[in-house]
Amino acid sequence: MSEIEDILVRLRARLQERDIKLWEEPYYVENVGSRDAALEQLSLELSPEMHISASNCKDALLELQENALRKLAARRQFDETGLATFYVRCVDSHGGVANRFEVRCALGELGANLQRYIAEQLQLTEADHVKCISAGRVLAPQETLQSQGLKNNQQLLVIVGQADGKGEALYERIRQIHRDVEMVVDSEHRFVELEDQDGNVISLPPQENRSLLLGMGLYEKGRAAMRREHFDEALLLFLEADEKFSGCNSKFLEAVDNYALLNLDIVWCYLCLKNITQLPDAQRRLDLCERIFRRSYGEKYSRLYALKGANCPERALIMRLQLLQGVILFHQNRRDEALQRLQIAGNSLAELKVDADQLSLLIEMGFDAADARLALRSTNGNVEQAVQSIHERRQRLQAARLNADDSEMEMNRRLAQLQAGNDERDWVHPRSVCRLMELGYERQLVVEALRRTENNLDRSLELLQSHSDELRRNLPATVVADEQMLYTLRELGFKLPSARAALETTRNDMDRAVDFLLKSLANERELNSVIEHMSQLTSQTVDLATTSGSASSPSATLTAVTPSKLNLVQSILAKAKTEIESYSAYKRFNEDLPENDQDYLDLTLEQEEQILNEYMRLLEH
């Protein structure tokens, strides 16, 4: 915040205290204009108590007067024409102001129309690339401005999808992230699941579950953008995540730490984008964050400190909250309260700062910077204890991984347990069926064990080893694979044991059997082989069907070309491509996410210190 902005904040508050209206006499006369002598006299009166020069005071008074007159003119125009005036502030990724201007639009018009008017001012051809933010929401294109709470004389923060260094527009990047997150969440592979801090799966109604997963996915991508200091991209993703979270029960949300962190990060982006026009929304979000923190950590964070000690890494988040609260109080001109809150944040920051030499020493020893920083904070700068802390944490993680499946088995556990339209209890994991059958167990017993354990491979294996007789007594009636269907799947290149298992497990439902076979493939390489093979069959079968008098058919074609077989090949090809798309979406989603599960606690505190010093300097001045 600049000193000029600071003067405006203080001077506006002083004028309100004295009920001085710069748009009325003696400071302004209708059809005449501003009265210089009256403003000069007022600046001479106010400058000593404001501790600024009379010339600076007068300049600030003129700016405040101009703003007030502009709003009055907009109010009159709105009353006469119904056109609302919006003050647009277009920013870049670090809060630099790219453009400031006014735009007019009726409140009954759609958000898309406002986007178009702003795009015209910015000389942009794609209005969709304009994202308008007001009161903590990204304006929806297909809803009216009035229904979204917009009013005359309102300020808008505008972010535009300009091209980055790689030539990829922000708009396109956001769209791709949306598509990937939706594909990952909606995929039958169950790439993501809701778990509590102890790793237990959280059960919610389907629509709430989907909303929460979408929100958390967008939030994670927003945090990745914030780590790159792309605050415009981060804010858009955070606000989209917040909209998804709104589809969940509010009481449940306020018990989830992720939601507190989301609100904290939104306000941090407001600050980094220098967007004080969102002050009421920022206040609301910080109050919500503090309420959730207190519920989780206890009053004055006593429960947190009792469990993890006074030097726990979570203190960095609490310090950021206190810093932001101090900044908000400053902009509300509650300076004594702001100073008190910023001093508390400053004391915490001083205790949290890590010695650069100690950090470098641990990095030279081969430790990751984030692990080293968190360990040094937890041990109050004791290098020996920090090393021990890192080793202990690694041992805990290793033990947890030994008790769970290895990475490939864990991915398998998360793969498709459900097929759309089928009862969850009736679906078993195809790859797990194949793996257990490879160990010599009967298919029927394997399927029953997986159903009982909800596709948990270890518990299924235990059932097969210790309770096979009990499993056999409760087996459903045996379904024998249809020989014609089996022959067709073999003809398409699927192995006999897998094809038989697929048909028997799905009770000879060819469509579900194909899904079973594709999901039983071990990796993308095998999926790509299926795609290549099916593509060859499609092209060669079509060629064969349209060529008369062929003496022999190619080895890769079907022995008898029928429309139903061709449709089956094309269906398998489409399903295999969808599977590949799901894997690709998951890879893109995961590529810039941190491996360290404590990454959200790893704040370098450099920006926090810079902001703290800036506001403390203004308060002292």
N, C-alpha and C positions, 0 to 999 in steps of 0.2 A: 504494500500500500504506500502511495506517495504522500509527501507532506501536504500537497495541495488537496488531495482527497481527505486527509485528516482534518485540514482546516474547514473544508466544506461540511464534514460530519459535525464538528464542534459548533460551527457557526449556525448551522440549521437548527441544532438543539437549543442554542441560546436565543434565537429568534422565536422559536416556539414557546420558550419559557416566558418571554416578554410579550407574546401575542403580537408580534410585528409582522405585518403582511406586506411584502415588497411589491405586490401587484396592485396595491391600493395607494391612495394619497396619504402622505405627501411624496411618496417615493415613485409613484407612477400615476400619470394622468391620461385617461382615455383620449385617443385622437391627438395627443401631444407627445407622449412618450415618457421615457425615464427622466426623473428630476435629479440632475447631477449634484446639485447643491445639497439636497436632502440626503442622498447616499453618501456624499463626502462627510457630512456632519455625523451620520450614523457610524461610519467607519472610524472616525476620530473618537467616538464614544466607546466603541466595542474593542478596538485594537489593543488598548492597554490591558484590559481584563483577559483578552484572548492571547496575550503575549506574542502578537504578530505586528508587523508594520502596518501603518494605515493604508498604504498602497495595496498590499496583499489582501487586506481586509476588504477594500473597495472592489478589487477584482473578483473576489469570492462572492460578494454581495451581488454584483452584476450577473455572475453566472447563475446564482440561485434565482435571481429575478427573471432571467431569460427562461430558465427551466419552468418556473411557475407560469409565466405568460404562455409558453408553448402548450402546457397542459390545459390552461383555460381555453385557448383557441381550439384545441382538440375536443374539449367538452362541448363547446358551442357547435362545432361542426357535427359532432355525433348527434346532438339534439335536433339539428336541422336536417341532416341527411341520413342519419343512421349508420354512417361509416365510422368505425372505431379506428383509433390511431394506435399503432404498436411501435415501440422503440426497439429497433433491432441492433443487437451487438453480436457481430460475427467474429468468432475467435479461431485461432489456430490451435495446434495440439498442446501448446504450452501457455495458453492464455493471452497471447498477444492479440491485440485488436486488429483484425483485418479490415473491418468496415463497421461504420455506425451510420444508420439512416432510419427514416420513418417510413412506414408502409400503412396503407389504409385498406380496410376490408370490413364488410358487414358481418356482424356476429352470427347471422343465420347462414353464412356460407360455410362450405366444407373446409377442413384443414388443408386439403389438396390445393384449393384456390389460393390460400395464404402462401403455401409453398411456392406456387407459380409466380405470385407477385414479387416475392423475395428473390426468386431465381432471376426474374427479369431485371431487378435492380442490380443484381450481381453479374448480369450478362451470362447466365448459365443456360444451357439448352436443356438440361435434365433437371426438372423440378423435384423429382424423386430423391435427388442427392442432397436436398436441403432438409435438415432435421431441426425442428423448432422445439425448444425446451421451455416449459412454463410451469411454475409451481411443482417442480419435481416430476414432471411427466413429459414424455415425447409426444407431441401432438399427433393424433391419429388422422390420416388423410381423409378417411371416409366418414368422419363424424363432424358435426357442426362445431364451430368455435364456441358458441354459447353452451352447448352440451358438455364441452370440455372445461368449462369454468373460466374462459377468457373474458376479459372486460376491457373497456376503453381505457386508454392511457397506460397499458400494461407493457412491461419490458420483456423482451424475448432474447434468450440466448440461442444463437444459431450456429450449428456446426455443419460444415459443407464437406462432402466427400471429395477432397482434392487428391490428386495423384501423389503417391509417395515416391521415394527414390527408386523403387523397383517397378514403377509404372503401374502399380495396382491401386485403384481408387479405394478410398476408405469405404465408400458405399458398397462396392462389390465385395470387399473383405467382410463387412458386417453381414451381408446377405449370405456369403458362403458359411460363415460361422453359424448363422441361424439354421441353415440347411443341415450342416453337420451335427449340430446339437440335437435337432429334431430327429435326424436319422439314427443317431446313437441312442437316444432315449426310447424311440419307438421300435427300434430293431428287436426282432425276436431273439437276438443273441443276448439280451440282457447285459450289455457292456457295462452299465452302471446300475447300482442298486442303492437304496437308502439304508444306512447303518448308523447306529448310535456310536458313542465313543468307545464302547466295549466290543464293537464289531457285530452287534446283534441287528438283524434285519428289522427295519421299521415298517409296520403294515399300516397303510392308509387307504381310503377309498380310491379307486382307480384314477379318477379325474384329478383329485388332490395330489396323488402320488406323481402323476405325469407333470402337473404344474410345478411341483417342488423340484423334480429332477431337471426340468427345463430351466427353472430359475437358477439352480445350483450350477448347471452346465454353463449358462451364460455368465454367471458370476465368476467362475473360474477363468473363462476366457478374458473377462474384463480385468481380472487381477494380473493376468499375463501381459495385457496391454499397459497396465499401470506400472508394472515393473520396467517396461521399456520407456516409461514416461510419455506414452501416447495418451494423454489425459482425455482428449476429445473422444477417441475410440472407447476408452475405458468407461467414460460417463455414459455413453450411449448404451453400452452393453449392461452396465449396472442398472440403468433405468428400465431397460427391457427385462432384466432379471427381476426387478422389483414388481413389475407388472405381472409376471408369471407367479411370483410369490403371493400376489393378491388373490389368486385363485385358491389359496389354502385357508384353513381355519386360523383366525387371528390369534387365538389362544395357543394353538400349537406353534405358530411362528414365533411368538414372543418367548417360547421356551427353547428356541434353537439359536445357538451362538452364531451360526452362519448369517442369520438375518441381522443380528446386531452389527457384525463386521461389514455387511453390505451397506447398511446405513452410514456407518463410520466412513467407509471408502467413498460413498457418494459425496459426502460433505468435503472430504479431502480433495476430490476432483473439483468441486466448486471453488475451493480455495486456490488450487493450482491453476485453474482457468480464470482466476481473478473475477469470479462471478458473484458479487455481493448482492445482486438483484434477487437471488434465490434465498435471501436471509430467513424468511418465515419457514420455508421448507427445511432449511439447514437446522434451525432451532428444533423443529419437530423431530427430525431424524436423530439428532444428538440426544434429545430427551428419551427417545425410544431405545437407543443404544445403551444409555446409562441404566435404564430400567431393566433391560435384559441382563446386563453385566451384574447388577446387584442381585437379581434373582439367581444367577448362576454362581456368583462368587461371594455373596453375602454382603451385608452392610459394611461399608468402608473396606470391602474386599477381604474381610476377615477369614472367610472360609477358604479362599484361594491361598492366602498367605499361610494359613495353618497347614494346608495340604502340601504346598510346594515351596514354602519358605518366602521370605521377604524379597529375595532376588530372582523370583521366577520370571521367565521370559514374557509372560502375559503383561508384565508391568509396562512394556513398550506400547501396547495397545491402550492401556489406561492413560499413559502419558499423552498419547496423541489425542485421545478424547478430551483431556483437560486442556490441551493446547487449543483445540478447535473451539471449546467452550469459551476460553478466554478471548479468542478472536471475535466470536459472535457478540460477546458482551461489549467488546471495544466498538464494534460497528453499531451497537445499540446505544452508544455513548454512556454506558454504565462503567465508567473508567475505573472507579475504585474496585469494583467487583472484578473487572477484567484484569487489573494489576494483581489482585490476590490470586486469581486462578492461574495466570501466567507464571507467577512466582512458584506456585506448587508444581506446575509443569516443568519449570526450569530446574527445580531441585531434583525432580525425578530424572530429568534428562542427564544432569550431571552425574548421578549415580549409575545410569545405564550406559554412559559412554564407555567405549572399549579402548584401551590403550593400543595405539597403532603398532607399536613394537611387539607387544604381546601377540596381537593378531597375526602379524607377519611371521613370528616365530612358529606359531601353530600351523600356519599355511605351509611354511618350509618343511615342517615335519610330515607333510602329506595330508593334512586334514582339510576338508572343504571349508571355504570361508564362512558359509552360513552356520555350519556345525560349530566352528571355532568361535564365532561371535556369540552364539547362543550359550555355549558352554562358559565362556568368560563372564558373561552377564550373570549366569546362574551361580557362579562360584566367586562373584565379587572380585574378579581379576586375578584369581589364583591359578597360575598356569598349570601346576601339577594337578590340582583338583579338576581343572578343565579337561585335561587329557584323560583323567580317570572317568569323568562324566561322559565324555564322548565314547570311550570304550564300553562303559556300562550300558549306554543307550544302544550301541551297536549289538551288544550281546542280547539285549532284550528283543530287538528286532529280529535277530537271527533265530532266537528260540521260538518266536512267534511264527516265523516262516517254516521252521522245522515241524511245528505242530499242524501247520496248514499244508495244502497241496503245494507242489512246486509251481513255478510261474505258468508253465503250460497247462498243468492240471487245474490251476486256479482260473485260467481263461476258459478252460472247458466247463468248469462248474458254472461260469457265468453265461455260457452259450445257451442257445434256445431251450427253454424249459416249457415254453408255451407255443402253441400254434394258434393263429387267430381263429376264433370260433370254436375251439375245443376246450373241454373241461381241463383245468390245470392238473387235477389229480390223475388224469388219464394220459398225460404226456410224459414221455421219458426222454432223457438226453441221448440223441443218436450216437454220439461219439463214445459216451459212457457204455452204452450197450455193446458196441463193437469192442471196446477195450476189455470189458469183463468176459465177453465171449472168447476173446483171444487167450484168456487165462484158462479156458477149458470149461467154463460154466454153461449150462443150457440157457438158450435164449429166453425161454419162458420164466425160468427162475430169476434171471438177470433183470428182466422187465419188471417182475413183481417186486424185487428188492429195491430197484430204483424208484418205483412208484411209492413204496412205503416210506422211503427216506427222502422223498422230494429231491431226487437226483444227487444226493450226497454220495460220492464215490467211495469214500472210506467206510461209511456206515453200511453201504450196500455190500461191500466186500466182507465186512464182519458178519452180516446176516447170512450171506452165502456160505461162509466158512462154518458158522456155528448153529444156524437155524434153517438149514436147507430143507429138512423134513417138514417143518412147520410151514415153510413157504410153499412146498409142493402140495400140501393138503388144501391150501386156499387158492390154488391156481384156477383162473377162469377156464372155460372150455377152450380146447386147443383149436387154433385157426391155422389151416394148412395153406401155404402159399399157392396161389393160383398159377398153374404151370404155364399158361399162355402169357400171363403178365411177367412171370419170371423169365421166360424165354425173351420177351421184348426188352426187358431191362438188361439181360446179358448181351443181347444184340446191340444195345446202345453203349456197351463198354463197361458196365458195372460188374464188379466181382460177384460170383455166385453167393458166397456166404452173406455178404452185405445186402444183396438184393433180396435174398430169402428172409433175412432178419427184418428188413424194411417192410416187406409185404405182410409178414406174420404179425409184426408189431402194430401195423396200421390196419389190420383186418382186411387186407387186399384193396385198400383205397389207394389207387395209383398216384393221385395228386399228392396225398400225404406221404406216400412211400418215396416219391421223388424228393420232397422236402427233407425227409429222414436221411436219405442218401447224401444229399448235398451238405447237410449239417454234420454228417459223420466224417467228412473230409478233414484231414488233420491241419491243413494250412492253405494259404493263398495259392501256392504253387500247384497243388492238386486241383483247386477250383479253376485256375487258369487253364489247366490241361483239359478239364471238362468243357470249358468254353471253346477252346480251340477245336476239340473233337466234334462238339455239337455244331459249330460253325461250318466245319468241313462236311458233315453229314447233310446239313441244310442246303449248302450250295451244290453239292454233288448229287443229292437226291432230286433237287429241282432240275438240274441239267439232265439227269437220267429220265425224269418224267417227261421232259419236253423233246427228247431225242428218240426218234423211232428207229427200229432196226438194229439196235445195239446188240452185238454178239455176246458181250459179257458185261457185267456191272463191276465197277471198281470195288476193291476190298473194303473201303471205308463206308460204302453205302448200305442201306437196308436191303435185305433180300427181297422184300415185297413192299413196294411203295404204296401206301394208302394215305388218304388225307388225315386219318386219325393218328397214324405214326408220325407224319410230318408235323402235325400240330403238337404232338408230345415232344418231339425234338425241339421245336421252337419254344415250347413252354419251359423245358429244362434249361435252354439257353438263356431265356429271360430271367428265370429264378437264379441261375448261377451268376449272372451279371449283377443282380440285386445284392446277392451275398458279397460280391467283390466291392460293390459300392459301400456297403455297410462297413467292411474292413477299412476301406480308404477313408471314410468319414471319421472312423474312430482314430486312425493314425493322425489325420489332420487335427482332430480335436485334442489329441494327446501330445502333439509334437512340442508345444511350448509351455506345457504344464510342468511344474517342478517335481522332481523325484522326492525331495525332502518334504515329509508331511508336516513339518513345523515351519515351512516357508513363510506362512502368514505372520509369524512372530519375528521374522528376521528383518527388522527395520534398521537401516544403517544410521538413521536419525540425523543425517546431514541436512536434509530439507527442513526437518523439524527445528533444528538449531538455527538455521537461517531465518525461518519465519518468526521464531521466538525472539531473536535479536532485533528483527525489524520492528515488531510491535512494542517491545520493551523500549526501544529507542524513541518511538513516537510518544509513548506514555511519559517517559522521563522528560522529553522535550516540552 
